[in-house]
Amino acid sequence: MQPLTGRSAYLFPSPRGIKKPMSDNTILGALRRLGIPKEEMTGHGFRAMARTVLDEVLHIRPDYIEHQLAHAVRDPNGRAYNRTAHLVERKKMMQKWADYLDKLRQEK
């Protein structure tokens, strides 16, 4: 993605500068310009949809998903912000997600 996003640490950097993530309002504005009403989809709705598909369709471990979504992940003792990263597994998960999206595009 770096050829598209430049040297930002964010996959979707702010149009106002690469040191900040794209805002929720930027995403909402894009959805509305595409003609997608708020009753149909929101920016956060994409996260929820991905979370559901990764778990229920692609059978990815929920802790990998939560780490990828930058949610607080509790360890077996209930402590929040488990320090594990699972980077290798998350990379595999994101490839599986990309393959799933490519398959959907080919089926339409």
Secondary structure, DSSP 8 states (H G I E B T S, - for coil): -HHHHTT-SSSSEETTEEEEE--HHHHHHHHHHTT--TTT--HHHHHHHHHHHHHHTT---HHHHHHHTT-----TT--SS-----HHHHHHHHHHHHHHHHHHHHH-
